[in-house]
Every structure is written in structure tokens, then in C-alpha cells.
Amino acid sequence: MWRTLPVCAWLLLPSLAVRAADAPKEMVIRLTVQPMPLPKPALKYQLLPELREMNPGNPIQAYYKCFAEQHNFWKNKEIVQKRENWQTMPLRDLPLEEIRKSGHARGSNPFRFADHAARLDSPDWQILVEFKRDGPLLLLPDVQQLRELAAALKVRFRVEVADRHFDDALATAKTMLALSRHLGENPTLICELVAIAVGSLALGPIDEMIEQPGCPNLFWALTDLPRPFIDLHKGVQGDRMMITTDVFASLTDDAPMNESQGQNILERLRRLVKEAQVNADVDEWMKKLSQDEDYLRQARKRLIDSGLTEAKVKQFPAPQVIFLDEKREFLVYRDECRKAMSLPYWQAEPILTVFDSRRQRPFAPLSWLGGMGYLKVKTAQTRLDQRIALLSCVEALRMYAAEHDGKLPAKLDDIRLPLPVDPAAGKPFSYKVDGKTAHLQGVSLGLQVRYEVTIGN
């Protein structure tokens, strides 16, 4: 992962996906659980801090205290390596006492500050001015740190689950999921992807907790979480803003452009294409189009059709016509994606897929970049929501078993609860019973997640 993230790092998603082509296509989560009725009162347990726990303040600034004077905790290679192992090793194998002594315990300074920050009510990243100035090359040095914080919190979460200290474990879940939501308030898509990753990081220990004898039923706690859990609206708006305010900051359509303005825009395009690791030559693109009279004639017509006067367009030099046409095309293509991002996945996916198939024109820097990654971002958002919904159904099975002598329902419709539908399909999850084991899954989102739930004694 990048130590210092630029905003345009999310544009690397397609190349990263190619490198991850050999990643597993299925994740089977096998749980043996006890029957457990719903809690009373219904919202006795929560997975995000409640208003009565909150205090006024900006959590983003408060999270930084987790890293102050904690160099050994965060940078010691031995501790870092152990922390990575402690995140994934079987719960029963965790060296609990060693983990506590290493600082991964409730009340230690990094976590004490994190718990406090997660319960502040006014997240403000305070980067809008810099974002408008730096555009795609805005650096986000804090984002990776907060992801490391989430990984350390996961270790504490797992220790509390192993100890069956459920109240403490739920408090850590609140901190992790609040951190995820705070990351989602950042106006960049790369940060919202990290928010989704942090939210997903918290779900593994919840799986493990549900397996522990005596774990309370979390159906209503899961149902009470926001849907979608991470809202992409700010990130999409920020993504739309960053290139038009950065690359085309000096582009005008009310007077002819001078050579200096043209060179400034070209330099910004070169920088963006290089940062996004696009194999293309911006100068060759400009040279080719500047010599293509047929293209220039059509581009001028498109600009006139978009509302500019013919007399004004005739005064523009070729580079200005090319830039204005590219900006127009970028705005059209980008909004073809943007308009779908607030839709449910099953409605958004066809639009985003069609958009990708339409990008069959010769290389044009911004229009080519305009749709990169959007479908993958939407898929990541939905995968997190799908996992939360699947967990809700698992808890519904535990409730049903508690009321029916440990038996599983023959079908989901037998459960008298408002079960969530699969957010990837807008339809109920696939469900079948094989002996004493229930098989529960949704539509595959690149990774097929399947729960196999057995009711134990």
C-alpha cells in the first residue's frame, strides 16, 4: 500500500485488479453457533456509537493522537510483523497475554485516543482548499496511518472476543466502524475505498464473536447500521471536481487562449497521465489532433452545438478547441458514471458496464480516465453491504433456532423478521438447508461469499 496516497491513486484500480487476478473467487465462512433469542430491549446492543456516547469535536484531528509518541508501537518491525500475524491466525492460537503486554489492550494510549476520537460528532478533513488547488495530485498522508490503526484495533477486538468479553468487543466494533464512517466523510474516492476496507476489517471479528457461547444476538444491531454503510456521494463529487479545477484551471471559452496557457494545461495532463500510470503520450495526442482538420471541424461543431457562438469558436487556436472539446467530452462521460453511483448496485451495474464498453475512441486523456474504477468502487461498496446483510441473516437463523428447539428454518420466509435483501440483486439471498447446516449466499461480486451455518448445542 502507498505510504503517502495521492487522490488519483484510485485510478490505478484496473491495473491492481489485473495483478489480483489470481485472488480467490470464493470465501466460505463456516460458523457453528448457538441458538440465541433477540435482545430486549431490541437495541440493547449497537455497532456504532450512540448519541449518548458522543462528545463535540472533530474526530479526524483527534485520531492523530494515536500516533504521537508511539514510535515503537507503530514502527518496531517485530511488533508490526506480529500484529499482522495476530490479525489472521486462528482465534484459539492467539497468545493473549503477549498481545496485551505489547500494548494491544484496552486503555493503552493508541486505543484510548482512538476510542475517544470515534465518539466525536463533527468529522471535518479540512482539505477542501488544498483539494481545489492540487486536484488529482493532492497527497493524503494520513489515510494509510488510519488503516494501520484499524488493523491494530482488529487485534484488540479479537482478544476481547477470545476472552468472551462481549461488551468490550462491541465497544471496539463501535470504534472500528465509526473510524470507517469517518474515513467515508473524506471527499475523495481513494479514502472512501479505505473506509470500505476498514469496515470490512471489522466484520471478521464479528463472525468470530457470533460463534462464541453466550454471544448476544446482533440482528437488530446489524439492521440498525446505515445503508449503504459508506456513502460515496462526497467522493464522487470530489472526483468530478478535481480534474476540471486542476487540469483546466486556466482554460477559458470566452477569449482565444495564448501559448502559455496551452503549455500549462499540457503539463498538467502529462502529470496526471504519469501519476495514473496510463501508457499514453499526451504530446503525440495533441500533435495528431492538431493536424487532423476533419477532427477539428467536428470538434468546433460540437462546441457550437454545446452553446458557444460560431464567431467565438472560429477565433480559438487548435489546442484550445481540442482542450474544450476534451473537457466537454470528459464532463459527459464522467457524468454517465456519476449518475449511477447513488443507485442500488443492480441498477448501477448495467449503466457502468455500458459506459466501459463505450470507451472505444482513440486515446483522449480525460475521457479515458473518466470511467476508470467506478464500477470497482461501486462493487466494493456493495460487497461490504452484502456482508453486513448476510450477517443479519445469520443472526436471524440463531433467533429462529432459539424459538424452534435448535432447528433451522426450511426457507428464509419462515423467519418472522424483516430480513434484508441482497444489496447486489435487490432480491432475497439464496438459502438452502443440508442436514444441520444452512447455506446462505448472495450474488457474486467478483468474490462469492457463502456462509455455512451449523446450529450447535
N, C-alpha and C positions, 0 to 999 in steps of 0.2 A: 504494500500500500504506500502511496505517496506520503512522505514526511510533511511536505507542505503542498496543499492541494490548490491548484488553480481552478477557477469556476468552470472553465471549459474542459476540465478533466472528464466530465460525464460524457463528452463526445467520443471518448475512447471506448465506450461500451461495446460497439460492434467488434472491435479487434480483441477486446478482452473476452468476448463471448466465443470467438474462434479459438482462443487459447484454452478455454474451458470446455471445448467440445467433447472431451473425454470424461467430463464430470458425470457422476451417477445420474441416471434419469428417473430413479425411483428411490424414495425414502420410506421405509416401512417402520412405523413406530409401534412396538408391541408393548402393551400395558396389561398388567394383571392388577385389578383394582378391587376395592371393597365396595359393596353397596353403601350408599350414603344419601340420606334424605336432604331436601333443601333446607338451608338455614332459616331460622326465624329469629328476628325479622329477616326478610328476604335479602336486604342489602347490608347484612351484618359484616360481610367481608367485601372489600373493594380492592381493585388493582391499580387505581390511580389515586393520588392524594385527594381527600375530600376538602371542602371549603373550610371546615373547622380546623384542619391541619395547616392551612395556608397562612403565610405572612406576606406583607407588602415587600416588594423588591424585585430586582432583575436577576433571575437565576443564571443568566449567561455569564455575567461578571462573577457571580458567586462560585460557579464551578471552578474557576481558575485557582481558587484557594486550595483545591485538592492537590495541586502540583507544586505549591510553594513549600520550599524547604523539605521536599520529599524525594530528593535526587536518588537515594539508594533504592527506595521502593519502586520507582519507575524506570531506573536506568541500570540497576545491577543486573548483569547478564544472567547470572544464576537464578535470581528471583524471577526475571522475565520468562526464562525458559520453563521454570517450574509452574508459573502461572498459566502458561499456555497448556501444559500437560494437565493441570488441575481442572481446566475448563472441560476436558473431554474424557478423562479416564472414568471408568465405571464408578458410580457413587459409592459403592461398598469399599472401593480401594483407596478412597481419599485419605491422606494422612492428616486427620482433622487437627491434631494438636500442633503439628508442624505448620499447618496453614495459619492457625490462629497466631502463633508466635511470629510469623513472618509479616504480620500487620494486616492480614486479611480478615479482620474481626470487627464486629460492631463496636463503634466507639473510637476506633483508631482514626487518626487525623484525616487521611484522604476520604474515608467513608463518612465521617462525621460532617465534613463540609458538603459532601455530595447529598446526603440526606437533607441537610438544611436547604441547599440550592434547589433541590427538586420540589420544595414546598414553598417557593416564592411565586408570586402571581403575575408578574409582568415581564415576560421574555422579550428582550429587545437586543438584537445583534449589533445594532449601531454601525452598520456597514453600508447603508444606502448611498451616502455621499461618495464613498470610495468605489462602490459598485458602478455608479453612474460614470465615474471618472475613468476607471480601469477596465470596465467591461469584462470580456472573457478572460483577461489576464489577472483579475483580482485574485489575490492569494488568500487562502483560508487555513492559516497555520494551526488554528485551534481545533479544527474538526477531527483530525487524527488523534489528538490528545483525548478528546471526549470519547472516542471509540475505545481507546485503551482503558479509560475509566470504566466504561460499560463492561469490558472483559474482566476487570478486577472485581467489579460488583457481582458478576456472574459467579465468581469463585466463592464469594461470601454467601451468595444465595444458595449455592449447592451445599455448603457446610451447614447452613441452617436447615435445609431440607433433610440432610443426613442425620442431624440431631433431632429431627421432628419438632423443631421449634417453629410451629406454623405461623404464629403471629409475627415473629421476626422475619420469617421468609416472605410473608405477604408485604411487610414494610419494605423489604428490599425490592420486591417486584414493583411496588409503587415508585420507588426511586428510579429503577431502570426504565420503566415505561414512561415516567414523567420526563426523564432525560431524552428518550426517544421523541416525545411530543415537542420538547423544546428545540431539538435539532430540526424538527419539521417546520418550525417557525422561521427558519432561515430562508431568505428569498432566492435561493439557488437550488437547482435540481441535484447537484452533486451532494449537497448537505442533506437534502430530503432522502436521497438514496442511503446515506449513512444513517439517517433516522430510522429508515425501514430495517436496515441491518441490525441496529441496536434493539429495536422492538422484537425482531426475530430471535436475537440472542437471549432475551428473557423467557422465551417460550419453552426452551429445553428444560430448564429447572422446574417450570410449572408442570410439564409432563411428568418429571420425576417426583414432584411433590404429590401429584394425584395418586401415584402408586403407593404412597406411604400409608400404613394403617392409621386410621384416625384423621386423615386429611379432610377438612370440611369440603362440602360441595360448593364449587365455584361457578355454577351455572349462571346465577344472576350477576355475579361479579364480572364474568366474561361478557354477558349480554349487555351490561351497562357501559361497556367501553365504546368510545366514539366509532362511527362507521362512515367513511373509511377511517382507519386508525391514524394514518398520516394523510393529511390534505395536501395535494400537490399544487393548489391554486397559486400560492406565493412563488413557488419555484418556477412554474410555467410563465408567470408574468415577468419574473426576473430574467428568465432565459430569453423571452421575447424582447425585453428592453436592452439587453447587454450589447447586442451586435449593432442595433440601429443607433444607439447612443455612442458607441465606441468607434466602430469602423466608419460610419457615415456621419460623424460629428461635424465635419467640415463640408459636407455635401449640400449644395443648395439647388433649388429648382426655380429660383426667381431671377437668376443672372448667370451669364456664362462663367464657367469655372476656370481658374488660372492653373498653370502647370504645377505650381507649388501645392495647391490643394489636391490635385490629382496624384502627385507623388506621395503625399501624406496618406491618402486612402489606400494606395497600393501597398505601402509599407505596413499598414495595419492589417491588410488582408494577408500579406506574407507571414506576418507574425501569428495570426490566427490559424492559418493552414498548417504552419510548422508545429504549433502547440497541440493541435488536434491530430497530428501525425497522418495527415492526408497526403498521399503520394500524388502531388499535382504541382504544376509550375504556373504561378499566378501571372508572371510576366509574359509567358508564352500564350496564356489565355487572353490577356489584354492585347497582345500584338496580333493574334489571329483574328479576333473580333474587330479590331480597329481597321483591318484591311478587308473585311467582309462587307461590301456595300449592300448586299441583299439583307444581311442581318441588320445593319444599321438602319436601313429603310423600314424594316418591320419593327425594330425597336422604337424608332421615332413615332410610328403609327400607334404602337401600344401606349406610349406616353401621352399622346394626344387623346387617345380613347379613355385614358385614366383621368383626364381633366385638364391637362396642360394645353395652352394655346399653341397652335401651329407656328405662329410667328416666333414665339419664345423658343420652342424646341429647335427650330432651324438655326438659332444662334449658338446652340450648345456644341462644343467640340466633341469629337467621337468618344474620348474617355468619359466625359460627363454623361453622354447618352447611355453608354454601357453601364456605368455605375447606377444611374437612376433606374434603368431597366432591371438591373440585378436586384436593387433594393425593392422595387415593385414586386418582382418575382418572389423574392425572399418573404415578403410580408404575406403574399398569397399562399405560398407553400407552407410557411410556418403556421399560419392560422388554420390550414387544413388539418394539421395535427392538434394544435392548441384547442380547437373547438371540441375535440373528442375527449380531452383529458379529464373532464369533470363527469363524464358519463360512466355508468357501470361498465365493467370490463367487456361483457358480452355484446354491448352496443359499441364500445370504443374500438375493439379489436378489428372489426371489418374495415372501419374507416382508416385506421392507422396502417393496416396491411395494404389497402388500396393505395395509400399515399406512397409507401415504399416502392410499389410497382410502377408508379408514375414517374419516378425519378430516373428517366432514361434519356435525358438530354445530355449534350456534351458537358464536360466539367464546367461548373459555374460555382465559385466558392461558397456563397451563402446558401443558395438553393440546395446544393448538395448536403451541406451541413444542417440544413433546416429540419430534416426529419430524423437525423441520426439519434438513435437511442430512445425516442419517445415510447415506442411500443415496449421496449425493455423496462423502462421506468414504470409504465402502467402495469406491466406484468409483475414487477417486484412489489408494487403497492398491493395488488390483488392477492398475490401469494401470501403476504402477511395476513390480510383479512381472511383469507380462506383458512389459514391455520388456526386463527382465533375462533372462527365459526366451527371448525372441526372439533376443537377442544370443548366448545359449548355443547356439542352433541355427545361427546364422551361423558360429560357431567350429567347430561340428561339420561344417559344409559345407567349411570350409577344411581340416579334418583329412581328410575323405573325399577331397577333391581331391588332397591330398598323396600319398595312397596309391593313386590311380587316374589317374595321368598328367594331372592337371588337370581331370578330368571331374566333373560334378555328379551326384549320385545321382538316379535316376529317381523315387524316393519316399523319404520320411524313414525308413521301415522298413529301408532298405538300409544305414543307418548303424549300425554296431555300437557304439553308445554309449547310456547311459541318458538319452535326451533328455527334457527337461521337457515336460509337457503345458501347454496354455493355461490359466493360473490363472483365467481368466474363464469357462471352459467345462468344465474337467476332462477335456478331450479333446485329441488331438494338434492341432497347428497346421495350418492349410490350407497346402498346398505344391504347387507345380507348376513345371515347367521349360519355358521358352520359348527354344529355341535355347541360347545360352550363359548365360542369365540365370535364376536361381531366384527365384520369387515366394513370399514367406513372410509369413503374416499370421494373426492370431487374431480372436476375436470383437470386434466394435466395442464400445467403451466410451464412446460419445459421440464419441470421436476414433478413427478407424480408422488404426492404424499398420501400414504394409506395408513390408517390406524387399525390395528388388530387388538381388540379389547376383550379380555377374558375376565369374568367375574370370579374372584377368589372367595375364600371363606372369611 
